């Protein structure tokens, strides 16, 4: 039987299938290597035509993909095309005999065709795509390398892109909605595919141009802020429009009514002051701004004192100053008129002090929701909603300048480190306005984390730990790094800007400890085993150009292969396979000239060769 393509977007191919006799014992079994039956190859023929005018489409380029390869042909004046030597990749057993078939992907290009059409009403889509299955009827008489023919012929029906779809969108009060995103879906296929998208005008109207004739479509609309959405009731089948039939070129869709939708959780979009701000202690207010109004419940009441099971019970405002005992601070809480802002007003703040406001018990309680019942969620780009908010109060002291940090180099104490890392020393300038210093650390480019706070000296040392990745592996794959930053802290606990980072990496060149040579089997075949002090870059270590032979006395050394063995016997090993034109001469030298460690350090020039 045959059927035409019903999907404009997917080329729903129809196959003319000859019914198979008998009962299928195996379904789509791959052809196994070593079978007696050779994979057959047959011919796939097809027709591409305009399904509205029933006329053939010439000059369409069809590409058929299989087994990682592609065949491309062009349809002739009758819209016909053919693929020869198409392999089958699976079979079924029918009536005791194998019947072969295969699945294929196809791309149809109308780019060249469209380029030659002067009439814009007679254009097709540039590309169509599909996946389909072909079944071979037999292997041919006495021939296991080709099939007699195809069970089906591919038929592709397409149509011109000259239909215009118009419509409008309104809200529940029948007022036009401007700037809404309107999407047209091809519902001829399952699942539906978005075919075009536009926006509604100020009067709520929209228009899609150049849509396929005869397509069955659905249309959806979403307001620009996502608060409204709607869709066309049911589907809309576009007429089979002919280029000469201008009366059917335009289709008006039913008006779409957009209704409110709220499936988005509320979240905090702003906090003032921001985390770790230094602020005036006078008339300070901490304001939380929400993405949408918060539903008012018994829990969200702010007019009752502590002890009435409201959110007030779950707020903690503490004084963390250096000269007083840590303790709770009294406060007042209030909502604004639209319930989009919550203000916490601390009482009796003093200067030169450090405070923390903990709202995590409130925001994480699950009791703060929008009017639709969606629970408040964490805004990971803001610190202070689902985390403690810290701030300091100014007291008039000068903020210190940014420290200038450098590494200390003391023979036998601080110096360059190798891939295992080691102790590094830092020092920076003294600033009379600095109460103390904070030292931050980053590993392999990660965010800087506080390593040492309230540090009162201007020199610091630490063991970096391993400077390769993975840490602790005998055969690491890449270099690691550790970076440090230092800030100066004022008497009011205000930090300066961070210093320029000091980054520590492996700075020790690898050395060739020893190289040995042994026969490799065969005449004048040798294996050189080289042992190094550090893990090497595999690409460089296995590059034959990284190794030279000198003073060879006229004997030709041909390098065959270099293999990086990695960690073995306490060193890092490379095995180099070599053949020579004669026996090994006396006094020749193997020189390592291109290998590097993981940090890119070349082999130490004073320890990069071995004389034999």
C-alpha positions in Angstrom: 0.0 0.0 0.0 1.1 3.6 -0.3 0.5 6.8 1.5 1.6 10.4 1.0 3.7 12.5 3.4 1.4 14.1 5.9 4.2 16.0 7.8 5.6 19.0 6.1 8.4 19.3 8.7 9.4 15.6 9.0 8.8 14.3 5.5 6.4 11.6 6.7 7.5 9.2 4.0 5.0 6.6 2.7 6.2 3.2 1.8 4.6 0.9 -0.8 5.0 -2.3 1.2 4.6 -5.8 -0.3 3.1 -7.9 2.5 5.5 -10.5 3.7 4.5 -14.2 3.6 4.8 -16.3 6.7 5.3 -15.3 10.2 8.3 -13.1 11.3 10.5 -15.1 13.7 13.0 -12.4 14.3 12.3 -8.6 14.3 14.9 -6.3 12.9 17.9 -8.4 13.9 21.3 -6.8 13.0 23.4 -8.6 10.5 26.1 -10.4 12.5 29.7 -10.5 11.3 30.7 -13.9 10.0 27.2 -14.9 8.8 26.9 -16.8 5.5 24.6 -14.2 4.0 26.4 -11.1 2.7 24.6 -7.8 3.5 22.5 -7.0 0.5 22.4 -3.7 -1.4 19.3 -2.5 -3.3 17.8 0.5 -5.0 15.6 3.2 -3.4 13.4 5.2 -5.7 11.1 8.1 -5.0 9.0 11.0 -6.1 8.8 14.5 -4.8 5.7 16.5 -5.7 3.5 19.5 -4.7 0.6 17.9 -2.9 -1.7 20.8 -3.6 -1.1 21.1 -7.4 0.0 17.5 -7.8 2.9 18.6 -10.0 6.4 17.2 -9.7 9.2 19.2 -8.0 12.4 19.1 -10.0 15.9 20.1 -8.9 15.4 19.0 -5.2 18.6 17.6 -3.7 17.9 14.5 -1.6 20.6 13.2 0.7 20.3 9.7 2.2 22.3 8.7 5.3 23.3 5.2 6.4 26.3 3.5 8.1 28.0 6.9 8.6 27.9 7.7 4.9 25.7 9.9 2.7 24.4 9.6 -0.9 23.0 12.7 -2.6 20.9 12.8 -5.8 18.8 15.5 -7.5 15.2 15.0 -8.6 14.6 15.1 -12.4 12.0 17.1 -14.3 9.4 14.5 -13.3 10.3 14.8 -9.6 11.8 11.3 -9.6 15.0 10.3 -7.9 16.9 7.1 -7.2 19.6 5.7 -4.9 21.7 2.7 -5.9 23.6 0.3 -3.7 21.7 1.1 -0.5 22.8 -1.4 2.1 20.5 -3.2 4.5 21.5 -3.5 8.1 18.9 -5.8 9.6 16.7 -8.8 8.7 13.7 -10.8 9.6 13.1 -14.5 9.1 10.0 -14.9 7.0 8.8 -18.4 5.9 12.3 -19.7 6.8 14.1 -17.2 4.6 15.8 -13.9 5.6 14.2 -10.7 4.5 16.5 -7.7 4.7 15.8 -4.1 5.5 17.2 -1.0 7.1 16.4 2.4 8.7 17.7 5.6 7.0 17.8 9.3 7.5 17.1 11.8 4.7 17.6 15.5 4.1 15.8 17.2 1.3 17.2 20.6 0.2 15.2 23.0 -1.9 17.8 25.8 -1.7 18.9 25.5 -5.3 15.2 25.2 -6.5 14.1 28.2 -4.5 17.0 30.3 -5.9 15.7 29.9 -9.4 12.1 30.8 -8.7 11.2 34.5 -9.6 7.7 34.1 -8.1 7.9 34.4 -4.3 4.5 32.6 -4.0 6.1 29.5 -5.4 8.8 28.9 -2.8 9.2 25.9 -0.5 11.0 25.5 2.8 14.8 25.3 2.2 15.1 22.0 4.1 12.9 19.0 5.1 14.0 16.0 7.3 12.9 12.5 7.9 13.7 9.0 9.1 12.2 6.0 7.4 12.4 2.2 7.0 12.8 0.2 3.7 12.4 -3.6 3.4 14.0 -5.8 0.8 12.0 -8.6 -0.6 14.8 -11.0 -1.5 18.5 -11.4 -2.1 18.2 -12.2 -5.8 18.7 -15.6 -7.5 22.0 -17.1 -6.5 23.4 -13.7 -5.6 24.1 -12.7 -1.9 25.5 -9.3 -2.7 22.5 -7.4 -4.1 18.6 -7.3 -3.8 16.1 -7.6 -6.6 14.3 -4.4 -5.7 12.6 -2.4 -3.0 9.4 -3.2 -1.3 8.4 0.5 -1.3 8.9 3.7 -3.1 9.4 7.0 -1.2 6.8 9.6 -2.0 7.2 13.2 -0.6 4.4 15.7 -0.8 5.2 19.3 0.0 3.5 22.6 -0.6 4.2 26.3 -1.3 4.9 28.7 1.6 2.3 31.3 0.6 -0.3 31.2 3.3 -0.7 34.1 5.8 -2.1 33.5 9.3 -3.6 36.4 11.2 -5.1 36.8 14.6 -5.3 38.7 17.8 -4.8 38.2 21.6 -6.7 39.8 24.5 -6.8 39.5 28.2 -9.8 38.3 30.3 -11.3 41.8 30.1 -11.1 41.6 26.3 -8.4 44.2 26.2 -5.6 43.8 23.6 -2.3 42.4 24.9 0.8 43.9 23.2 4.3 42.4 23.1 3.0 38.9 23.7 5.1 36.1 22.2 3.0 34.2 19.6 4.2 30.7 18.5 2.8 28.7 15.6 3.2 24.9 15.9 3.0 22.3 13.2 0.5 19.8 14.7 0.5 17.5 11.6 3.3 15.7 13.4 3.6 14.2 16.9 5.0 15.8 18.9 4.2 19.2 17.5 7.1 21.3 16.2 7.4 25.1 16.6 7.4 26.5 13.0 7.3 30.3 13.4 7.2 32.9 16.2 6.3 36.6 16.3 5.0 39.3 18.8 1.7 41.0 19.1 1.3 44.6 18.1 0.0 47.4 20.3 -3.6 46.5 19.3 -3.0 42.8 20.1 -2.8 41.7 16.5 -0.2 39.3 15.1 0.6 37.9 11.6 2.6 34.9 10.3 3.8 35.0 6.7 5.0 32.2 4.4 3.3 29.3 6.1 2.9 25.9 4.3 -0.4 25.4 2.4 -2.6 22.7 3.9 -0.7 22.6 7.2 -2.6 21.8 10.5 -1.4 24.2 13.1 -1.8 25.2 16.7 -1.0 28.7 18.1 0.0 29.7 21.7 0.5 33.1 23.3 2.6 34.1 26.4 2.7 37.7 27.7 6.1 39.4 27.8 6.3 39.1 31.6 5.0 35.5 31.6 1.9 36.4 33.7 -0.6 35.6 31.0 -0.9 32.8 28.6 -3.4 31.3 26.2 -3.8 29.1 23.1 -6.0 28.7 20.0 -8.8 26.3 20.9 -8.3 23.1 18.9 -6.3 23.2 15.7 -6.4 25.3 12.5 -6.2 23.5 9.2 -4.9 25.8 6.5 -6.5 25.6 3.1 -4.9 24.1 0.0 -4.1 27.5 -1.4 -3.1 27.8 -5.1 -0.8 30.6 -6.2 -3.6 32.0 -8.4 -6.2 31.8 -5.6 -5.5 35.1 -3.6 -8.8 34.8 -1.7 -7.5 31.8 0.2 -3.9 33.1 0.8 -4.9 34.7 4.1 -6.4 32.8 7.1 -7.8 34.5 10.2 -7.5 32.5 13.4 -10.0 32.7 16.3 -9.1 35.3 18.9 -6.9 34.0 21.7 -8.0 35.0 25.3 -5.0 35.1 27.6 -5.5 34.2 31.3 -3.3 34.8 34.3 -0.8 32.0 35.1 1.4 31.7 38.2 3.6 28.6 38.4 6.7 30.6 39.5 8.0 30.5 43.0 8.6 33.9 44.6 12.2 34.9 45.6 14.1 37.9 47.0 15.3 40.1 44.2 17.2 42.7 46.4 18.5 43.4 49.9 19.7 46.7 51.2 22.2 47.0 52.6 24.0 44.2 50.8 25.9 41.5 52.6 29.2 42.7 54.3 28.3 46.4 53.7 29.6 49.1 56.0 26.7 51.4 56.9 25.8 54.3 59.2 24.3 53.2 62.5 21.8 56.0 62.4 18.3 55.2 61.1 19.4 52.0 59.5 16.7 49.8 57.9 17.2 46.4 56.2 14.8 46.1 53.3 14.0 42.8 51.5 12.3 43.2 48.1 10.4 40.2 46.7 9.7 39.2 43.1 5.9 39.3 43.7 3.4 40.0 46.5 3.6 37.8 49.5 0.4 36.2 50.8 -0.5 37.5 54.2 -1.3 34.8 56.9 -1.3 34.5 60.6 2.4 33.7 60.4 3.4 36.8 58.4 1.9 39.2 60.9 4.3 41.9 62.1 2.1 43.7 64.6 2.4 41.1 67.4 5.4 40.8 69.9 7.6 37.8 70.3 5.8 34.7 71.5 2.7 34.7 69.2 4.0 32.1 66.7 4.6 34.7 64.0 7.6 35.3 61.8 8.9 37.7 64.4 9.8 34.7 66.5 12.1 33.4 63.8 14.1 36.5 63.2 17.5 36.9 64.9 19.4 40.2 64.9 22.7 40.0 66.8 25.6 42.3 67.8 29.0 40.7 67.1 31.3 43.6 67.9 34.8 43.2 69.2 34.4 45.3 72.4 31.1 44.1 73.7 29.5 40.8 74.6 27.6 39.2 71.7 23.9 39.6 72.2 20.5 40.0 70.6 19.4 43.4 69.3 15.7 44.5 69.4 14.0 45.4 66.1 10.7 46.3 64.4 9.3 44.6 61.3 6.8 46.0 58.7 5.4 45.2 55.3 4.8 47.8 52.6 1.3 48.4 51.2 1.7 45.9 48.3 3.4 43.2 50.4 6.4 43.2 48.1 8.9 44.6 50.7 9.7 43.6 54.2 11.6 46.1 56.4 13.5 45.2 59.5 14.4 48.3 61.6 17.2 47.6 64.3 17.1 49.5 67.5 20.1 51.1 69.3 22.9 50.3 66.8 26.3 51.7 67.6 29.3 52.7 65.4 32.4 50.6 64.8 30.4 47.4 65.4 29.6 44.2 63.5 26.0 42.8 63.2 24.3 39.8 61.7 20.6 39.5 60.7 19.4 35.9 60.3 16.2 35.5 58.3 16.8 31.9 57.4 14.2 30.7 59.9 11.6 32.8 58.3 12.4 32.3 54.6 13.2 28.6 55.0 10.1 27.8 57.0 7.9 27.1 54.0 5.3 29.5 55.3 6.3 32.4 53.0 4.3 32.0 49.8 2.8 34.1 47.0 -1.0 34.4 46.6 -1.0 31.2 44.5 0.7 29.2 47.3 4.1 28.9 45.6 6.8 28.7 48.4 9.6 31.3 48.6 12.8 29.9 47.1 16.5 30.8 47.5 18.0 33.4 45.1 21.5 31.9 44.7 22.8 35.2 43.3 22.0 37.1 46.6 23.6 36.5 50.0 21.3 37.3 52.9 18.0 35.7 52.1 18.6 32.0 52.8 21.9 32.9 54.4 22.9 35.2 57.3 23.2 38.8 56.3 26.3 40.5 57.8 27.0 44.2 58.0 29.2 46.6 59.9 28.6 50.1 61.2 31.0 53.0 60.4 32.8 54.9 63.1 34.8 57.4 61.2 38.1 55.5 60.8 40.0 55.5 57.5 39.7 52.4 55.3 43.3 51.0 54.7 44.8 51.0 51.3 45.0 47.8 49.3 48.0 45.8 50.4 50.9 45.2 48.1 51.8 41.5 48.5 54.9 39.6 47.3 56.4 36.2 47.8 59.3 35.7 50.2 62.3 33.8 49.0 64.6 32.6 51.8 67.2 29.9 50.9 66.3 26.7 52.7 63.0 28.1 54.0 60.9 29.6 51.2 61.6 29.1 47.5 60.2 27.6 44.3 58.1 24.5 44.7 57.6 21.4 42.6 54.5 19.4 41.7 54.1 18.2 45.3 53.8 21.8 46.5 55.6 23.1 49.6 55.8 26.0 52.0 55.4 29.5 50.5 56.0 32.8 52.3 54.0 36.0 51.7 54.7 39.5 52.9 53.0 42.9 52.4 53.4 46.5 53.4 52.4 47.9 56.8 49.5 50.4 56.9 48.8 52.5 60.1 45.1 52.5 59.3 44.9 48.7 59.3 43.6 47.0 62.5 44.3 43.5 61.1 44.5 41.6 57.8 42.4 38.9 56.2 44.1 36.2 54.0 42.1 34.5 51.2 42.9 31.4 49.2 41.8 29.9 45.9 42.6 26.4 44.6 42.7 25.8 40.9 40.8 29.0 40.0 37.9 28.4 42.5 36.4 31.3 44.3 38.6 32.8 47.0 37.7 31.6 50.5 38.8 33.1 53.9 41.9 31.2 55.0 43.0 33.4 58.0 40.9 36.3 59.5 42.1 38.9 62.0 45.7 38.3 61.2 47.9 40.9 62.9 51.3 40.3 61.2 52.5 41.4 57.7 54.2 38.0 57.0 52.4 34.7 56.4 53.4 31.2 55.4 51.5 28.1 54.4 52.1 24.7 52.8 50.3 24.8 49.5 49.7 21.1 49.2 49.7 19.2 45.9 50.0 21.3 42.7 48.7 18.7 40.3 45.2 17.2 39.5 44.0 14.7 40.6 45.5 15.4 44.0 47.2 12.4 45.5 47.3 10.4 42.2 50.6 8.8 41.2 49.7 9.7 37.6 48.2 13.2 37.6 46.9 14.6 34.4 47.2 18.3 34.7 48.9 21.1 36.7 47.3 22.7 39.7 47.7 26.1 41.3 47.1 27.9 44.5 46.4 31.7 44.7 46.4 34.1 47.7 44.8 37.5 48.2 45.2 39.8 51.2 42.8 42.6 52.5 43.5 45.2 55.2 40.7 45.6 57.8 40.0 49.0 59.4 39.2 49.7 63.1 35.5 49.7 62.0 35.9 46.2 60.5 35.8 47.5 56.9 38.0 45.6 54.5 40.1 47.2 51.8 40.0 46.0 48.2 41.9 42.7 47.8 45.5 42.7 46.7 46.6 41.5 43.4 46.6 37.7 43.6 49.8 35.7 44.2 49.6 32.5 42.3 51.9 29.5 43.1 52.5 26.7 40.5 55.1 24.1 40.0 58.3 26.0 39.1 60.9 23.2 39.3 62.1 21.7 36.1 61.9 17.9 35.8 65.2 16.1 35.5 66.3 12.9 33.7 67.7 10.7 36.5 68.9 7.8 34.4 68.4 6.2 31.0 69.1 2.6 30.2 69.1 0.6 26.9 68.1 -3.0 26.3 67.6 -5.1 23.1 64.0 -5.1 22.0 64.0 -8.3 19.9 65.0 -8.4 16.2 68.2 -7.1 14.7 69.4 -3.7 16.0 66.1 -3.0 17.8 66.4 -1.3 21.2 64.3 0.0 24.1 65.5 3.1 26.0 64.0 3.4 29.5 64.2 7.0 30.8 63.3 7.9 34.4 62.3 11.4 35.4 61.8 13.2 38.7 58.3 14.6 37.9 55.1 13.6 36.1 55.3 14.6 32.4 52.9 16.0 29.8 51.9 12.9 28.0 51.7 14.5 24.5 55.2 16.0 24.8 56.6 12.8 26.4 55.3 10.7 23.5 56.4 13.1 20.8 59.4 11.5 19.0 60.8 14.9 18.3 61.4 15.3 22.0 64.4 13.0 21.8 67.7 13.3 19.9 70.7 11.1 19.4 74.1 12.7 19.0 77.7 11.5 18.4 76.3 8.5 16.7 79.5 7.8 14.6 77.5 7.5 11.3 75.0 5.0 12.7 71.4 6.0 11.9 69.0 6.0 14.8 65.3 5.7 13.8 62.8 6.4 16.5 59.8 4.2 16.3 57.6 5.0 19.3 57.6 6.7 22.7 55.3 5.4 25.4 54.7 7.3 28.7 54.5 4.6 31.3 54.0 7.0 34.2 54.8 6.4 37.8 57.0 3.3 38.4 59.6 2.5 41.0 59.4 5.9 42.5 60.1 7.8 39.2 58.2 8.7 36.0 59.1 6.5 33.1 59.2 6.9 29.3 60.1 4.0 27.0 61.5 4.9 23.6 61.6 2.3 20.8 64.5 2.7 18.3 66.1 0.8 15.5 69.6 1.4 14.2 71.3 0.9 10.9 74.2 -0.9 12.6 75.3 -2.0 16.0 75.3 0.7 18.7 78.4 2.9 18.6 80.4 3.7 21.7 80.0 7.2 23.3 76.7 8.3 21.7 74.3 10.5 23.7 70.5 10.5 24.2 69.3 14.0 24.7 65.7 15.0 26.0 64.9 18.3 24.3 61.2 18.7 24.1 59.5 16.9 27.0 57.9 19.1 29.8 56.2 18.5 33.1 52.5 19.2 33.6 53.2 22.9 34.3 55.1 23.3 31.1 58.6 23.4 32.6 61.1 21.9 30.2 63.6 19.2 31.3 66.5 20.7 33.3 69.3 21.5 30.8 71.9 20.2 33.3 70.1 16.8 33.7 68.6 16.1 30.3 71.0 13.6 28.6 72.7 10.2 29.0 75.9 9.0 27.3 76.2 5.4 26.5 
